[in-house]
Amino acid sequence: MSAGSESRPLPSRPSRWRHLNWRGAVSVITFFVLWHLAVVLEFAGFAELPTPVQTMSIFVTEYLTSIDYWNSWLVSFERVFYGFIIAQLLGIPLGLLFGTSPRFRNMFFPVFELLRPIPPLAWVPISILFWPTNESSIVFITFIGAFFVIVINVYDGVGNIQKEHMWLARSLGASRMAIFRRIMLPSVIPSIAVGMTLGIAITWNVVIAAEMIASDSGLGRLTWEGYVSSTPEVVLIGMISIGLAGYLSSITVDMIERRMMPWQEKS
Amino acid sequence: MTDKPVIIDSSTDARFGHLSVQNVSKVYDPLGAHVEALDDCSLEIPAGEFIAVVGPSGCGKSTLLNILAGFDNLTAGQVLIDGEKLATIDHPPRPGSDRVVVFQNGALFPWKTVLQNVVYGLVVQNRFPESEANEMGMELLARSGNLDRIAGSYPSQLSSGMQRRVEILRALINNPRILLLDEPFRAMDTVSKTTMHRYLLEIYDQYHKTVFFITHDLDEAIFLADTVVVMTTRPGTIKLRLDVDLPRPRTRETMLSQRFLELKQQAVSAVHEEAKKAFERGERELA
């Protein structure tokens, strides 16, 4: 056979359930067992904490069927969603502009670089003063969290486009518009994906902190209220909820990214 | 179906692809560092000839190829193809689908399937409706080593040898006057390289395009080409033009023939002389 025999068939998508990650399940269970032991054996610092069993029972009796609790999820998810989406909608074009127009870059990149190091939470006061509603200021802070990382990644992605691809497209007769749409955009999709992965993680970081400082709703607020009312069970319920929410968001973003890049083999 | 346009018609192609490089020079950064990449290069390549260019690294082989492809301009001289001006000082060269390059590291679009890559030129120029272009692409793939079975694969799923084949077809489907190959098999092991040589020669015998082939590998150059051109070290000029009068079709035995060895001997001494100069200059520049 010639070198032709080296082509590989498309990998079939493995079923999630057949290859269930049992090691992962073991490690999660171990975590809760260790937590339980640490509280029962009164390790330093654990004296004030409830056991996972106590936390769980409070969760089931007071939160599982509580509309307020699920509303906190909804509110936080909404803020993350809007902040994240707006950051994508504005960040991707801005990154492309920085990458493609030297004039635009020379004019505006210094401003961008001055604003970029300011942590999202440092925007809280000005944001509250600027935006008419509390909700819009929190969405804005969330947006800030994702925006800069998205722009930087897209900008970087434009710089990393293979020059051979651009040359070939021109050789093959592609117009400027076709090169932009069919070569540049697909070339930066992997960078957009990186920006999304980082962005979604940062938006959760930011939204929780912003809620603690400046909101009366959301999972961050729930956690903070648990602390203020000296009910550590609530603090823990809040933290675990945030962890789950972030994890769900990451899985969703990951699925979207696979859709965006069908050509990339993922193991 | 019956009046499907045949875009690659080997019978008429021999008339096209006469390349004439006349006194071409190229200076990078003329006001600053003033690096002379090419100096008064002249080269006639008759239509349908397979020419291999060898020379030490940095001798301007790729610069010459980039000028032919229209990626770079020249600072003196001119290039004609079939009598038409391809590049002069006044008319900066433009890339065109009559001269498509196959690059050393491969440049298939990773987000497109094999078929989409092959027909990209036809589709983007609006020469044919997409369905017709796809049909032609499938036919070309099928005719060229049954590659139609990988039409739906993405490049990342193929070996580098397969990728290079697809790239050659992507150039070929545009019915170019000249195929430009920039060390396309450089990173390959000997066995895949041999397979690729056979494949390239099959294509060459079938379509008789003018081929401009850059390589480091003398065996490869002599085995494939009608003419081997040895370039001098920077600034690049033509040092030696070697007519390879080995009969076609070429086989493994060709490489063992007496004539092959004689040709190789001539080329080796020329190349080594230049390589030595390049090396010594490198030492001087470091000192």
Interface residues (C-beta under 8 A of the other chain):
Chain A: S2 A3 G4 E6 S7 R8 L10 Q162 E164 H165 W167 L168 A169 R170 S171 L172 G173 A174 S175 A178 R182 I183 P186 S187 I189 M261 P262 W263 Q264 E265
Chain B: A69 G70 F71 P95 G96 S97 R99 V100 V101 F103 N105 A107 F109 P110 W111 K112 T113 Y120 G121 V124 Q125 G145 N146 L147 R149 I150 G152 S153 Y154 P155 S156 Q157 L158 S159 G161 M162 R165 R170 N174 S192 T195 M196 Y199
